[in-house]
């Protein structure tokens, strides 16, 4: 990568963001999970209508930490497919970040020193 391209590269660190998990009540929904996958999700986290993960206090009930600071998914290995499909820097990510007033990039550029040499 050429040094002039460095400005266009942002490194997204989900564990210092979490905005997608605190954006919309219908986001942590179930879609194509099979019964075995759904059984891995703690019942206490499932919405009363069984449509997905509970959304409380403006965020997914499985989200741990503070949005925009340090976050983690409490059920990362069992998270719904829609959560797995969300990619750092994709349009949904950017929309959620904007809703929380979070700037880009969310973490420093990686390898800048080697590109500018």
Residue frames relative to the residue before (quaternion, step in Angstrom):
aa qw qx qy qz dx dy dz
X 1.0000 0.0000 0.0000 0.0000 0.00 0.00 0.00
X 0.4205 -0.7165 0.5060 0.2320 3.56 -0.87 0.95
X 0.6373 -0.5521 0.3814 0.3788 3.57 -1.16 0.63
X 0.6513 0.5313 -0.3305 0.4294 3.64 0.99 -0.73
X 0.6473 0.5254 -0.3169 0.4523 3.60 1.23 -0.38
X 0.4602 0.7204 -0.4314 0.2884 3.60 1.23 -0.33
X 0.6497 0.5466 -0.3313 0.4115 3.62 0.90 -0.83
X 0.6872 0.4893 -0.2913 0.4511 3.60 1.10 -0.54
X 0.6455 0.5181 -0.3134 0.4655 3.59 1.28 -0.09
X 0.0109 -0.7790 0.6268 -0.0168 3.57 -0.68 1.11
X 0.2726 -0.7440 0.5870 0.1661 3.54 -0.96 0.84
X 0.1886 -0.7961 0.5701 0.0759 3.56 -0.65 1.14
X 0.1059 -0.7882 0.6061 0.0175 3.54 -0.76 1.10
X 0.3429 -0.7832 0.4850 0.1837 3.57 -0.20 1.29
X 0.6772 0.5091 -0.3046 0.4353 3.58 1.02 -0.70
X 0.6839 0.3729 -0.3110 0.5445 3.59 1.24 0.08
X 0.6550 0.4891 -0.3018 0.4905 3.57 1.26 0.35
X 0.0849 0.8384 -0.5384 0.0017 3.59 -0.03 -1.30
X 0.3730 0.7647 -0.4670 0.2410 3.60 1.27 0.05
X 0.6384 0.5378 -0.3448 0.4294 3.61 0.94 -0.75
X 0.6763 0.4813 -0.2823 0.4810 3.59 1.14 -0.58
X 0.7368 0.3239 -0.1955 0.5604 3.57 1.28 -0.10
X 0.4675 0.7078 -0.4065 0.3396 3.55 1.06 0.77
X 0.8265 -0.0506 0.0910 0.5533 3.60 0.71 -1.03
X 0.5515 -0.6476 0.4268 0.3071 3.55 -0.99 0.89
X 0.7197 0.4264 -0.2678 0.4780 3.61 1.07 -0.54
X 0.4554 0.7080 -0.4423 0.3094 3.60 1.23 0.05
X 0.7628 0.3424 -0.2584 0.4839 3.66 0.60 -0.90
X 0.2280 0.8113 -0.4977 0.2050 3.57 0.78 1.11
X 0.4546 -0.6310 0.5451 0.3132 3.50 -1.32 0.31
X 0.0724 -0.8156 0.5738 0.0184 3.57 -0.97 0.80
X 0.8465 -0.0074 0.0528 0.5297 3.58 0.33 -1.20
X 0.3432 0.7516 -0.4979 0.2635 3.60 1.21 0.36
X 0.3514 -0.7037 0.5647 0.2498 3.56 -1.10 0.65
X 0.7345 -0.4411 0.2813 0.4321 3.58 -1.27 0.23
X 0.6385 0.5318 -0.3329 0.4458 3.60 0.96 -0.80
X 0.6551 0.5012 -0.3115 0.4719 3.59 0.99 -0.80
X 0.6626 0.5103 -0.3050 0.4556 3.58 0.94 -0.87
X 0.6348 0.5419 -0.3284 0.4422 3.59 1.05 -0.69
X 0.6186 0.5541 -0.3402 0.4410 3.62 1.17 -0.44
X 0.6222 0.5312 -0.3393 0.4642 3.59 1.22 -0.36
X 0.4799 -0.6855 0.4577 0.3005 3.61 -0.68 1.03
X 0.5437 -0.6572 0.4247 0.3035 3.55 -0.84 1.05
X 0.6217 0.5702 -0.3364 0.4185 3.59 1.04 -0.73
X 0.6933 0.4659 -0.2727 0.4774 3.61 1.21 -0.43
X 0.5815 0.6060 -0.3641 0.4025 3.59 1.26 -0.27
X 0.5284 -0.6409 0.4656 0.3056 3.57 -0.98 0.93
X 0.6207 -0.5783 0.3828 0.3657 3.57 -1.12 0.64
X 0.7017 0.4302 -0.2771 0.4958 3.62 1.08 -0.57
X 0.4584 -0.7296 0.3956 0.3179 3.59 1.38 0.17
X 0.4411 0.7309 -0.4278 0.2969 3.60 1.24 0.30
X 0.7946 -0.1379 0.1239 0.5782 3.57 1.19 -0.41
X 0.7213 -0.3642 0.3271 0.4901 3.52 -1.25 -0.50
X 0.5552 -0.5956 0.4557 0.3596 3.59 -1.06 0.71
X 0.1914 -0.7317 0.6459 0.1039 3.52 -1.15 0.75
X 0.1412 0.8014 -0.5639 0.1407 3.57 -0.48 1.17
X 0.8274 0.1195 -0.1417 0.5301 3.52 -1.07 0.82
X 0.6999 -0.5109 0.2606 0.4256 3.57 1.03 0.85
X 0.7573 0.3144 -0.1975 0.5373 3.59 1.16 0.41
X 0.6352 -0.4989 0.4246 0.4091 3.53 -1.31 0.34
X 0.5047 -0.6789 0.4490 0.2877 3.58 -0.91 0.93
X 0.6476 0.5181 -0.3207 0.4576 3.61 1.20 -0.37
X 0.5500 0.6277 -0.3965 0.3825 3.60 1.23 -0.29
X 0.1382 -0.7709 0.6195 0.0533 3.54 -0.94 0.98
X 0.7446 0.4097 -0.2957 0.4362 3.56 -1.11 0.65
X 0.5664 -0.5929 0.4703 0.3263 3.52 -1.39 -0.21
X 0.4798 -0.6806 0.4801 0.2758 3.55 -0.75 1.14
X 0.8090 0.2364 -0.2115 0.4949 3.55 -0.94 0.97
X 0.7084 0.4004 -0.2520 0.5238 3.59 1.26 -0.06
X 0.7253 -0.2837 0.2624 0.5697 3.55 0.35 -1.30
X 0.0801 0.8106 -0.5702 0.1067 3.56 -0.63 1.15
X 0.0154 -0.7630 0.6454 0.0320 3.51 -1.37 0.28
X 0.4352 -0.6567 0.5454 0.2860 3.53 -1.24 0.48
X 0.4103 -0.7394 0.4882 0.2159 3.55 -0.76 1.07
X 0.7622 0.2476 -0.1568 0.5771 3.59 1.27 -0.30
X 0.0390 0.8718 -0.4881 0.0161 3.57 1.12 0.70
X 0.7184 0.4514 -0.2662 0.4575 3.60 0.79 -0.96
X 0.7485 0.3518 -0.1988 0.5259 3.60 1.22 -0.44
X 0.3462 0.7782 -0.4771 0.2169 3.60 1.26 0.12
X 0.6108 -0.5805 0.3977 0.3630 3.60 -1.16 0.62
X 0.6678 -0.5192 0.3657 0.3884 3.55 -1.25 0.48
X 0.6305 0.5418 -0.3495 0.4321 3.60 0.95 -0.79
X 0.6363 0.5119 -0.3239 0.4777 3.59 1.09 -0.65
X 0.6454 0.5189 -0.3128 0.4651 3.57 1.05 -0.76
X 0.6641 0.5258 -0.2941 0.4427 3.58 1.11 -0.71
X 0.5793 0.5789 -0.3833 0.4270 3.60 1.14 -0.48
X 0.1255 -0.8154 0.5645 0.0269 3.54 -0.71 1.10
X 0.5645 -0.6004 0.4401 0.3565 3.59 -1.01 0.76
X 0.8272 0.2077 -0.1811 0.4897 3.55 -0.84 1.04
X 0.5055 0.6335 -0.4525 0.3718 3.62 1.20 0.00
X 0.7300 -0.4456 0.2678 0.4437 3.63 -1.19 0.27
X 0.6432 0.5154 -0.3286 0.4611 3.61 1.00 -0.75
X 0.6192 0.5398 -0.3234 0.4697 3.56 1.04 -0.84
X 0.6975 0.4782 -0.2789 0.4550 3.57 0.79 -1.02
X 0.6247 0.5288 -0.3360 0.4660 3.60 1.06 -0.72
X 0.6658 0.4943 -0.2970 0.4734 3.58 0.91 -0.92
X 0.6442 0.5154 -0.3229 0.4639 3.60 0.96 -0.84
X 0.6502 0.5123 -0.3191 0.4616 3.58 0.94 -0.85
X 0.6398 0.5352 -0.3248 0.4458 3.59 0.99 -0.81
X 0.7159 0.4055 -0.2341 0.5179 3.58 1.16 -0.59
X 0.4733 -0.6993 0.4246 0.3267 3.58 1.27 0.04
X 0.4084 0.7117 -0.4728 0.3211 3.57 1.13 0.60
X 0.4093 -0.7320 0.5028 0.2094 3.55 -0.91 0.99
X 0.3362 -0.6858 0.5971 0.2452 3.51 -1.40 0.18
X 0.5811 -0.2420 -0.7765 0.0296 1.61 -1.97 1.45
X 0.5064 -0.6726 0.4488 0.2996 3.57 -1.19 0.38
X 0.7610 0.1304 -0.1497 0.6176 3.55 1.26 0.02
X 0.6596 -0.5305 0.3394 0.4103 3.59 -1.14 0.46
X 0.5754 -0.5491 0.4658 0.3879 3.53 -1.25 0.40
X 0.3210 -0.7452 0.5598 0.1682 3.53 -1.02 0.85
X 0.8428 0.1948 -0.1466 0.4798 3.55 -0.97 0.85
X 0.2738 0.7865 -0.5176 0.1965 3.61 1.18 0.34
X 0.6540 0.5378 -0.3279 0.4189 3.57 0.89 -0.89
X 0.6837 0.4712 -0.3077 0.4647 3.61 0.95 -0.71
X 0.6539 0.5105 -0.3211 0.4567 3.62 1.13 -0.56
X 0.7260 0.4429 -0.2557 0.4598 3.56 1.02 -0.69
X 0.4930 0.6755 -0.4214 0.3508 3.58 1.26 -0.05
